[in-house]
Amino acid sequence: DSPLSVSGTLNAVTFYSELACEQTVIGRGAGGMETASAILRDLLDIKRELAAELLA
């Protein structure tokens, strides 16, 4: 097994730049809980924006 392998809902991307050389970023990706959390956050942001417009 590679030390860079990820499982479950984790995603990984490796990139190279002249300044930073090789970089690997690993983070949570799409999955049921992650998707639900993102949708809920978006809905709360929309509600907040609409409330701010109505009170302005």
OpenMM code with the backbone's topology and positions (N, CA, C; nanometers):
from openmm import Vec3, app, unit

residues = "ASP SER PRO LEU SER VAL SER GLY THR LEU ASN ALA VAL THR PHE TYR SER GLU LEU ALA CYS GLU GLN THR VAL ILE GLY ARG GLY ALA GLY GLY MET GLU THR ALA SER ALA ILE LEU ARG ASP LEU LEU ASP ILE LYS ARG GLU LEU ALA ALA GLU LEU LEU ALA".split()
positions = [
    Vec3(0.0829, -0.1196, 0.0000),
    Vec3(0.0000, 0.0000, 0.0000),
    Vec3(0.0868, 0.1254, 0.0000),
    Vec3(0.0462, 0.2197, -0.0802),
    Vec3(0.1170, 0.3468, -0.0881),
    Vec3(0.0881, 0.4324, 0.0351),
    Vec3(0.1872, 0.5028, 0.0875),
    Vec3(0.1617, 0.5927, 0.2002),
    Vec3(0.0726, 0.7102, 0.1609),
    Vec3(0.0548, 0.7317, 0.0314),
    Vec3(-0.0306, 0.8402, -0.0162),
    Vec3(-0.1712, 0.7936, -0.0494),
    Vec3(-0.2010, 0.6652, -0.0301),
    Vec3(-0.3349, 0.6168, -0.0626),
    Vec3(-0.4350, 0.6702, 0.0393),
    Vec3(-0.5555, 0.6954, -0.0078),
    Vec3(-0.6625, 0.7446, 0.0787),
    Vec3(-0.7822, 0.6530, 0.0623),
    Vec3(-0.8709, 0.6545, 0.1598),
    Vec3(-0.9877, 0.5673, 0.1520),
    Vec3(-1.1114, 0.6425, 0.1978),
    Vec3(-1.2244, 0.5779, 0.1830),
    Vec3(-1.3503, 0.6394, 0.2254),
    Vec3(-1.3816, 0.7629, 0.1440),
    Vec3(-1.4161, 0.8708, 0.2124),
    Vec3(-1.4546, 0.9932, 0.1421),
    Vec3(-1.3385, 1.0902, 0.1274),
    Vec3(-1.2172, 1.0449, 0.1570),
    Vec3(-1.1021, 1.1330, 0.1412),
    Vec3(-1.0634, 1.1447, -0.0055),
    Vec3(-1.0162, 1.2629, -0.0423),
    Vec3(-0.9620, 1.2884, -0.1751),
    Vec3(-0.8187, 1.3360, -0.1578),
    Vec3(-0.7368, 1.3120, -0.2574),
    Vec3(-0.5984, 1.3587, -0.2537),
    Vec3(-0.5596, 1.4104, -0.3912),
    Vec3(-0.4792, 1.5155, -0.3906),
    Vec3(-0.4245, 1.5675, -0.5155),
    Vec3(-0.2784, 1.6032, -0.4887),
    Vec3(-0.1930, 1.5677, -0.5831),
    Vec3(-0.0514, 1.6016, -0.5739),
    Vec3(-0.0182, 1.6926, -0.6906),
    Vec3(0.0524, 1.8021, -0.6612),
    Vec3(0.0910, 1.8947, -0.7671),
    Vec3(0.2338, 1.9405, -0.7423),
    Vec3(0.2924, 1.9992, -0.8436),
    Vec3(0.4305, 2.0437, -0.8365),
    Vec3(0.4379, 2.1890, -0.8802),
    Vec3(0.5154, 2.2682, -0.8080),
    Vec3(0.5441, 2.4052, -0.8506),
    Vec3(0.6922, 2.4312, -0.8280),
    Vec3(0.7470, 2.5247, -0.9021),
    Vec3(0.8892, 2.5552, -0.8870),
    Vec3(0.9192, 2.6107, -0.7483),
    Vec3(0.8271, 2.6856, -0.6911),
    Vec3(0.8491, 2.7468, -0.5606),
    Vec3(0.8368, 2.6464, -0.4463),
    Vec3(0.7336, 2.5622, -0.4500),
    Vec3(0.7062, 2.4730, -0.3368),
    Vec3(0.7423, 2.3274, -0.3640),
    Vec3(0.7919, 2.2973, -0.4826),
    Vec3(0.8217, 2.1594, -0.5225),
    Vec3(0.6940, 2.0755, -0.5207),
    Vec3(0.7040, 1.9499, -0.4786),
    Vec3(0.5866, 1.8621, -0.4811),
    Vec3(0.5045, 1.8791, -0.3537),
    Vec3(0.3743, 1.8978, -0.3706),
    Vec3(0.2825, 1.9142, -0.2580),
    Vec3(0.1673, 1.8162, -0.2742),
    Vec3(0.1248, 1.7554, -0.1656),
    Vec3(0.0077, 1.6688, -0.1653),
    Vec3(-0.0919, 1.7249, -0.0658),
    Vec3(-0.2148, 1.7403, -0.1109),
    Vec3(-0.3219, 1.7904, -0.0258),
    Vec3(-0.4248, 1.6790, -0.0123),
    Vec3(-0.4603, 1.6455, 0.1117),
    Vec3(-0.5594, 1.5416, 0.1387),
    Vec3(-0.6703, 1.6033, 0.2217),
    Vec3(-0.7941, 1.5799, 0.1818),
    Vec3(-0.9070, 1.6335, 0.2572),
    Vec3(-1.0323, 1.5534, 0.2324),
    Vec3(-1.1323, 1.5842, 0.3111),
    Vec3(-1.2599, 1.5143, 0.2974),
    Vec3(-1.3250, 1.5526, 0.1652),
    Vec3(-1.3779, 1.4543, 0.0994),
    Vec3(-1.4439, 1.4760, -0.0276),
    Vec3(-1.5925, 1.4539, -0.0157),
    Vec3(-1.6524, 1.4215, -0.1258),
    Vec3(-1.7971, 1.4023, -0.1292),
    Vec3(-1.8351, 1.2723, -0.0598),
    Vec3(-1.9323, 1.2812, 0.0211),
    Vec3(-1.9902, 1.1681, 0.0925),
    Vec3(-2.1219, 1.2167, 0.1490),
    Vec3(-2.2001, 1.1295, 0.2039),
    Vec3(-2.3317, 1.1673, 0.2533),
    Vec3(-2.3297, 1.2808, 0.3533),
    Vec3(-2.2503, 1.2678, 0.4586),
    Vec3(-2.2457, 1.3709, 0.5620),
    Vec3(-2.1843, 1.5005, 0.5099),
    Vec3(-2.0800, 1.4900, 0.4290),
    Vec3(-2.0154, 1.6090, 0.3749),
    Vec3(-2.1100, 1.6851, 0.2835),
    Vec3(-2.1835, 1.6121, 0.1983),
    Vec3(-2.2780, 1.6755, 0.1069),
    Vec3(-2.3916, 1.7410, 0.1835),
    Vec3(-2.4474, 1.6713, 0.2814),
    Vec3(-2.5561, 1.7280, 0.3622),
    Vec3(-2.5093, 1.8529, 0.4350),
    Vec3(-2.3895, 1.8503, 0.4878),
    Vec3(-2.3348, 1.9662, 0.5580),
    Vec3(-2.3197, 2.0851, 0.4640),
    Vec3(-2.2704, 2.0614, 0.3436),
    Vec3(-2.2526, 2.1694, 0.2467),
    Vec3(-2.3865, 2.2285, 0.2044),
    Vec3(-2.4863, 2.1446, 0.1826),
    Vec3(-2.6187, 2.1936, 0.1434),
    Vec3(-2.6801, 2.2758, 0.2556),
    Vec3(-2.6719, 2.2274, 0.3783),
    Vec3(-2.7263, 2.3010, 0.4917),
    Vec3(-2.6569, 2.4360, 0.5069),
    Vec3(-2.5261, 2.4385, 0.4926),
    Vec3(-2.4511, 2.5639, 0.5017),
    Vec3(-2.4954, 2.6605, 0.3922),
    Vec3(-2.5135, 2.6112, 0.2694),
    Vec3(-2.5602, 2.6962, 0.1597),
    Vec3(-2.6986, 2.7527, 0.1883),
    Vec3(-2.7887, 2.6690, 0.2393),
    Vec3(-2.9242, 2.7156, 0.2700),
    Vec3(-2.9226, 2.8220, 0.3795),
    Vec3(-2.8396, 2.8041, 0.4797),
    Vec3(-2.8294, 2.9046, 0.5858),
    Vec3(-2.7714, 3.0355, 0.5330),
    Vec3(-2.6750, 3.0268, 0.4417),
    Vec3(-2.6201, 3.1477, 0.3798),
    Vec3(-2.7263, 3.2207, 0.2987),
    Vec3(-2.8074, 3.1465, 0.2237),
    Vec3(-2.9151, 3.2071, 0.1445),
    Vec3(-3.0149, 3.2758, 0.2366),
    Vec3(-3.0537, 3.2088, 0.3444),
    Vec3(-3.1479, 3.2666, 0.4413),
    Vec3(-3.0923, 3.3961, 0.4997),
    Vec3(-2.9663, 3.3950, 0.5366),
    Vec3(-2.9034, 3.5139, 0.5952),
    Vec3(-2.9011, 3.6292, 0.4952),
    Vec3(-2.8674, 3.6001, 0.3701),
    Vec3(-2.8642, 3.7041, 0.2667),
    Vec3(-3.0033, 3.7613, 0.2412),
    Vec3(-3.1038, 3.6743, 0.2334),
    Vec3(-3.2411, 3.7216, 0.2111),
    Vec3(-3.2889, 3.8069, 0.3278),
    Vec3(-3.2583, 3.7659, 0.4497),
    Vec3(-3.2981, 3.8435, 0.5674),
    Vec3(-3.2299, 3.9797, 0.5666),
    Vec3(-3.1037, 3.9849, 0.5298),
    Vec3(-3.0308, 4.1119, 0.5247),
    Vec3(-3.0916, 4.2048, 0.4206),
    Vec3(-3.1326, 4.1508, 0.3063),
    Vec3(-3.1950, 4.2328, 0.2020),
    Vec3(-3.3298, 4.2863, 0.2470),
    Vec3(-3.4077, 4.2044, 0.3170),
    Vec3(-3.5394, 4.2480, 0.3630),
    Vec3(-3.5297, 4.3553, 0.4706),
    Vec3(-3.4260, 4.3501, 0.5522),
    Vec3(-3.4095, 4.4468, 0.6606),
    Vec3(-3.3371, 4.5730, 0.6164),
    Vec3(-3.2812, 4.5726, 0.4962),
    Vec3(-3.2048, 4.6888, 0.4470),
    Vec3(-3.2952, 4.8007, 0.4020),
] * unit.nanometer
topology = app.Topology()
chain = topology.addChain("A")
for resn in residues:
    res = topology.addResidue(resn, chain)
    for name in ("N", "CA", "C"):
        topology.addAtom(name, app.Element.getBySymbol(name[0]), res)
